[in-house]
Amino acid sequence: MLANPYEPGPDGSAALQIRRVRFGVENDLSPPRRRRRYHLLWIEDGHGAHEIDFVPYSLAANRLFLIAPGQVHRWLDNEFQGRIFSFAGGMLEAPSREQLMFGSGLHGWAGGHPALELASRAASELITLANLLEGECHCDPVDWSVVRPLLNAFALVLGRTARETNAKGQDDRMAELLRLIDDHYIVEHSPQFYATRFGISASRLNQISTKHLRRTVTQLAHDRLVLEARRDLGVTDKDVQAIGHRLGFDDPSYFTRFFRRETGQTPLEFRDAVQVAVQPQLPFERAV
């Protein structure tokens, strides 16, 4: 048996944990926190709501949510039965990660949606893999050489199913574009930079992104900048100048103007709104 070679959780937990919730309440009305690991929330029954990157989503039976490292998550009023998968980023190989993060439509920006409704066929395949994973995780010691391929297979099936549902008809290049923007959004906003990677003109890449994502390349890069700013403003006490500087804005006033132009709020107005936020009064089916 191999020792666990992967990153443990911040509390020393295993690289992969699968926890069953049996009509329990998860950290009801907890403050938002930035996740360091992948979390998959598989809702089997129940109700409630939670927030991912400050957007509320309802919980309902046969609904699965992806929360990626770096995303901000907050539980709202909830009571449900299901499974929570928590695993370190090192557990996913590059193809599985890119399928899940950028090819599936489960990303939380660029028109993505982090929830997947599980039809019977998809649920059956994922249940089989989840049960195998859960069984392996209960072995002592855990054989990570078996667990990791199973987790990657689970991620690939989940990503494929989500793509068929959420990103149907999307140009394959869009997944790569989103990955590139995620890597370079702080310093590269020009469509020419990204178009060069595909060997096409900037105008052609803008046509493709507008068709499939309804945003130009520059708009996508700005969306990613705003998302990162919101995350820092919402869960840290860094001052606005420091956040703007980290995101490539040397002039604090320009960062404030940019943020207000994109969101309708100043950075401090957004932070104040997060700090005083209470459970939103939303119909449970609003977001899905």
C-alpha positions as CSV (number, residue, x, y, z in Angstrom):
1,M,0.0,0.0,0.0
2,L,1.2,3.5,-0.8
3,A,1.3,6.3,1.8
4,N,-0.8,9.3,1.1
5,P,1.4,11.5,-1.2
6,Y,-1.1,14.3,-1.6
7,E,-1.8,17.5,0.2
8,P,-3.8,17.1,3.4
9,G,-6.5,19.5,4.5
10,P,-5.6,22.5,6.8
11,D,-6.7,20.4,9.8
12,G,-4.6,17.4,8.8
13,S,-7.5,15.6,7.1
14,A,-7.0,13.1,4.3
15,A,-6.5,14.1,0.7
16,L,-10.1,12.9,0.0
17,Q,-12.9,12.8,2.5
18,I,-16.5,11.7,1.8
19,R,-19.0,12.6,4.5
20,R,-22.6,11.7,4.6
21,V,-25.2,14.2,5.8
22,R,-28.4,12.7,7.1
23,F,-30.9,15.5,7.3
24,G,-28.4,17.7,9.2
25,V,-27.9,21.4,9.1
26,E,-24.6,22.5,7.7
27,N,-23.1,25.6,9.5
28,D,-26.4,27.5,9.2
29,L,-25.9,31.2,8.4
30,S,-22.2,30.9,8.7
31,P,-19.9,33.7,7.5
32,P,-18.5,33.3,4.0
33,R,-15.2,31.5,3.7
34,R,-12.8,30.9,0.9
35,R,-12.3,27.2,0.2
36,R,-8.8,25.7,-0.1
37,R,-10.0,22.3,-1.5
38,Y,-12.5,21.1,-4.0
39,H,-16.0,20.4,-2.6
40,L,-18.7,18.5,-4.3
41,L,-22.1,18.8,-2.6
42,W,-24.4,16.0,-3.7
43,I,-28.0,16.8,-2.4
44,E,-30.1,13.6,-2.3
45,D,-33.1,15.1,-0.5
46,G,-34.0,18.2,1.5
47,H,-34.1,21.9,1.0
48,G,-32.3,25.1,1.8
49,A,-29.8,27.5,0.2
50,H,-26.2,28.4,0.1
51,E,-24.0,31.0,-1.6
52,I,-21.1,30.4,-4.0
53,D,-19.1,33.5,-4.8
54,F,-21.9,35.6,-3.2
55,V,-24.6,34.2,-5.5
56,P,-27.4,32.3,-3.8
57,Y,-28.4,28.8,-5.0
58,S,-31.2,26.6,-3.8
59,L,-30.7,23.0,-2.5
60,A,-32.9,20.3,-3.9
61,A,-33.0,16.6,-4.5
62,N,-30.7,15.2,-7.2
63,R,-28.7,18.4,-7.4
64,L,-24.9,18.5,-7.3
65,F,-22.7,21.6,-6.8
66,L,-19.1,22.2,-7.5
67,I,-17.1,24.5,-5.3
68,A,-13.5,24.9,-6.5
69,P,-10.4,26.1,-4.6
70,G,-10.4,29.8,-4.2
71,Q,-14.2,30.2,-4.4
72,V,-16.1,31.8,-1.5
73,H,-18.8,29.7,0.1
74,R,-21.4,30.3,2.7
75,W,-24.2,28.1,4.1
76,L,-27.6,29.6,4.5
77,D,-30.7,28.1,6.0
78,N,-30.7,24.4,5.1
79,E,-31.6,20.9,6.1
80,F,-30.7,18.1,3.7
81,Q,-29.5,14.6,3.1
82,G,-26.6,13.9,0.9
83,R,-22.8,13.5,0.5
84,I,-20.0,16.0,0.7
85,F,-16.8,15.2,-1.1
86,S,-13.7,17.2,-0.1
87,F,-10.4,16.7,-1.8
88,A,-7.0,18.3,-2.4
89,G,-6.2,19.7,-5.8
90,G,-3.3,17.4,-6.2
91,M,-5.7,14.5,-6.5
92,L,-6.9,15.6,-9.9
93,E,-4.8,15.0,-13.0
94,A,-4.7,17.8,-15.6
95,P,-7.4,16.4,-18.0
96,S,-9.9,15.8,-15.2
97,R,-9.3,19.2,-13.6
98,E,-9.7,21.0,-16.9
99,Q,-12.8,19.1,-17.9
100,L,-14.3,19.8,-14.5
101,M,-13.2,23.5,-14.1
102,F,-13.5,24.8,-17.7
103,G,-15.1,22.4,-20.0
104,S,-18.2,21.5,-18.0
105,G,-20.0,24.8,-17.5
106,L,-19.7,24.3,-13.8
107,H,-17.4,27.2,-13.3
108,G,-19.0,30.2,-11.5
109,W,-18.2,32.9,-14.1
110,A,-18.4,33.5,-17.9
111,G,-22.0,32.3,-17.8
112,G,-21.2,29.1,-16.0
113,H,-23.5,27.6,-13.4
114,P,-22.1,25.5,-10.5
115,A,-25.2,23.2,-10.2
116,L,-26.0,20.1,-12.1
117,E,-29.4,18.4,-12.2
118,L,-28.7,14.6,-12.1
119,A,-30.8,12.7,-14.6
120,S,-31.3,9.0,-13.8
121,R,-28.6,7.7,-16.2
122,A,-26.0,10.2,-15.0
123,A,-26.9,9.6,-11.3
124,S,-26.5,5.9,-11.8
125,E,-23.0,6.2,-13.2
126,L,-21.9,8.7,-10.5
127,I,-23.5,6.7,-7.7
128,T,-21.5,3.6,-8.8
129,L,-18.2,5.5,-8.7
130,A,-19.1,7.3,-5.5
131,N,-19.8,4.1,-3.7
132,L,-16.5,2.6,-4.9
133,L,-14.7,5.7,-3.7
134,E,-16.5,5.6,-0.3
135,G,-15.6,2.0,0.1
136,E,-11.9,2.5,-0.7
137,C,-11.8,5.5,1.7
138,H,-13.0,3.3,4.5
139,C,-10.1,0.8,4.1
140,D,-7.3,0.9,6.6
141,P,-4.8,1.8,5.3
142,V,-6.3,3.7,2.2
143,D,-4.8,2.6,-1.1
144,W,-4.3,5.9,-2.8
145,S,-3.2,4.2,-6.0
146,V,-6.8,3.0,-6.3
147,V,-8.6,6.0,-4.9
148,R,-7.0,8.6,-7.2
149,P,-7.9,6.9,-10.5
150,L,-11.5,6.4,-9.2
151,L,-11.7,10.1,-8.2
152,N,-10.4,11.2,-11.6
153,A,-13.0,8.9,-13.3
154,F,-15.7,10.4,-11.2
155,A,-14.5,14.0,-12.2
156,L,-14.4,13.1,-15.9
157,V,-17.9,11.6,-15.8
158,L,-19.2,14.5,-13.9
159,G,-17.6,17.0,-16.2
160,R,-18.9,15.1,-19.3
161,T,-22.4,15.0,-17.9
162,A,-22.3,18.7,-17.0
163,R,-21.0,19.6,-20.4
164,E,-23.8,17.8,-22.1
165,T,-26.3,19.6,-19.9
166,N,-24.8,23.1,-19.2
167,A,-22.4,23.7,-22.1
168,K,-24.0,21.8,-25.0
169,G,-22.7,23.0,-28.3
170,Q,-19.9,25.0,-26.8
171,D,-16.8,25.3,-29.0
172,D,-13.9,23.2,-27.6
173,R,-11.7,26.2,-27.7
174,M,-13.8,28.0,-25.0
175,A,-12.6,25.6,-22.3
176,E,-9.0,26.4,-23.2
177,L,-9.8,30.1,-23.4
178,L,-11.3,30.1,-19.9
179,R,-8.2,28.3,-18.6
180,L,-5.9,30.8,-20.2
181,I,-7.8,33.7,-18.8
182,D,-7.8,32.1,-15.3
183,D,-4.0,31.9,-15.5
184,H,-3.4,35.4,-17.0
185,Y,-6.3,37.7,-16.2
186,I,-4.3,40.0,-13.9
187,V,-1.9,41.1,-16.6
188,E,-3.5,40.2,-19.9
189,H,-6.8,41.7,-21.0
190,S,-6.2,42.0,-24.7
191,P,-7.8,39.5,-27.1
192,Q,-4.7,39.5,-29.2
193,F,-2.7,37.8,-26.4
194,Y,-5.2,34.9,-26.3
195,A,-5.8,34.8,-30.0
196,T,-2.1,34.2,-30.6
197,R,-2.4,31.0,-28.5
198,F,-5.0,29.7,-31.0
199,G,-3.4,30.9,-34.1
200,I,-6.4,33.0,-35.1
201,S,-7.1,36.7,-35.3
202,A,-8.3,38.6,-32.2
203,S,-11.6,39.5,-34.1
204,R,-12.2,35.9,-34.8
205,L,-11.7,34.9,-31.2
206,N,-14.0,37.6,-30.1
207,Q,-16.6,36.3,-32.5
208,I,-16.3,32.8,-31.1
209,S,-16.4,33.9,-27.5
210,T,-19.4,36.2,-28.1
211,K,-21.3,33.4,-29.8
212,H,-20.7,30.8,-27.1
213,L,-20.2,32.8,-23.9
214,R,-21.9,36.0,-24.9
215,R,-18.8,38.0,-23.8
216,T,-15.8,39.4,-25.6
217,V,-12.4,38.2,-24.5
218,T,-11.7,41.5,-22.7
219,Q,-15.1,41.3,-21.0
220,L,-14.2,37.8,-19.8
221,A,-10.9,39.0,-18.4
222,H,-12.7,41.9,-16.6
223,D,-15.3,39.5,-15.2
224,R,-12.5,37.4,-13.7
225,L,-10.8,40.5,-12.3
226,V,-14.1,41.6,-10.6
227,L,-14.7,38.1,-9.2
228,E,-11.3,38.0,-7.6
229,A,-11.8,41.5,-6.2
230,R,-15.1,40.5,-4.7
231,R,-13.5,37.4,-3.1
232,D,-10.8,39.5,-1.5
233,L,-13.3,42.2,-0.4
234,G,-15.8,39.7,1.0
235,V,-13.5,37.5,3.1
236,T,-10.4,39.5,4.0
237,D,-9.7,42.8,5.8
238,K,-7.2,44.0,3.2
239,D,-7.6,47.6,2.3
240,V,-8.9,48.5,-1.1
241,Q,-5.6,49.9,-2.3
242,A,-3.8,46.6,-1.5
243,I,-6.5,44.6,-3.3
244,G,-6.3,46.8,-6.3
245,H,-2.5,46.6,-6.4
246,R,-2.6,42.8,-6.2
247,L,-4.9,42.8,-9.2
248,G,-2.7,45.1,-11.3
249,F,-4.1,48.5,-10.5
250,D,-1.4,51.0,-9.5
251,D,-3.9,53.8,-9.0
252,P,-6.4,53.1,-6.2
253,S,-8.9,55.6,-7.7
254,Y,-8.8,53.8,-11.1
255,F,-9.5,50.5,-9.4
256,T,-12.5,52.0,-7.6
257,R,-13.8,53.4,-10.9
258,F,-13.3,50.1,-12.7
259,F,-15.1,48.1,-9.9
260,R,-18.0,50.6,-9.8
261,R,-18.3,50.6,-13.6
262,E,-18.5,46.8,-13.7
263,T,-20.7,46.2,-10.6
264,G,-22.6,49.4,-9.9
265,Q,-21.0,49.5,-6.4
266,T,-17.7,50.9,-5.0
267,P,-15.4,48.3,-3.4
268,L,-16.3,49.5,0.1
269,E,-20.1,49.4,-0.7
270,F,-19.7,45.8,-1.8
271,R,-17.7,44.9,1.4
272,D,-20.3,46.6,3.6
273,A,-23.1,44.7,1.8
274,V,-21.4,41.4,2.4
275,Q,-20.7,42.2,6.1
276,V,-24.3,43.1,6.9
277,A,-25.9,40.4,4.6
278,V,-28.5,38.1,6.2
279,Q,-30.2,35.1,4.7
280,P,-31.7,36.2,1.3
281,Q,-35.4,35.9,0.9
282,L,-35.4,33.9,-2.3
283,P,-37.7,31.3,-3.7
284,F,-35.8,28.0,-3.5
285,E,-36.1,27.4,-7.2
286,R,-34.9,30.9,-8.2
287,A,-31.3,30.0,-9.1
288,V,-31.5,26.8,-11.0
